[in-house]
Structures are given as structure tokens and as C-alpha cells.
Amino acid sequence: MQKLSSLVFAAALFAISPAMAQQITLQIRIKDHRFEPAELKGPAGQPITLRIINADPSPEEFESKDLRVEHLIGPHGERSFTLRPLKPGRYQFFGEFHEETAKGFLVIE
């Protein structure tokens, strides 16, 4: 019976591992009211975790109508969230508090 339990556990672990290996995290930083880098690239058809680090002493609101997200990042703070699997394309984002300088794109290939 213990052998069967070990086989079931190994099979479950093998089934989970490929999904975990495909976890994609992209990082962007806000500095001087600009996104660094201003363009990120990610794979199509997979969830993407976006980690935003605000290096500025003022808050910024990460917003994207294309991605349908809006998140406030406090001064010297950070925020992570996961985007749904996306189709290939170019998705614009911006900092709502500094739209004239805080602009960028997520390119899905």
C-alpha cells in the first residue's frame, strides 16, 4: 500500500511541476516618474506575474486600459499581481499620476 501511495504522490508531483516551471515573472521599476524598462516582453498564452517597484518618494498608479488593470504603488513600495494569459500584441500601460513621463508597453509574443 505504501508503494502505491508513493507512486500516486510522484505522479501528482510530476503533473504539477510543468505548470510551476512555466511561471513567468516580469519586473519593472518606477524611477523619476518613468518606467524602467519602458518595454517588457512576455510569452503568449501564459499567466504573467508583474512586479512593480516604486523607487520614487511619491505614489504612482499603474494603469492599463489594454490590460484592464489599475494598481496603486505607494512611495518606495512594491506591488505584484498576475495577468491573465494574453494573446500576442502590444499592450500599453502608464502611470496615472505622471502620464506625461510614465509610459510603457508589454509586448506579448
Sequence and secondary structure as in RCSB ss.txt:
>XXXX:A:sequence
MQKLSSLVFAAALFAISPAMAQQITLQIRIKDHRFEPAELKGPAGQPITLRIINADPSPEEFESKDLRVEHLIGP
HGERSFTLRPLKPGRYQFFGEFHEETAKGFLVIE
>XXXX:A:secstr
 HHHHHHHHHHHHHHHHHHHHT EEEEEEEETTEEESSEEEE TTS EEEEEEE SSS EEEEETTTTEEEEE T
T EEEEEE    SEEEEEEEGGGTTT EEEEEE 
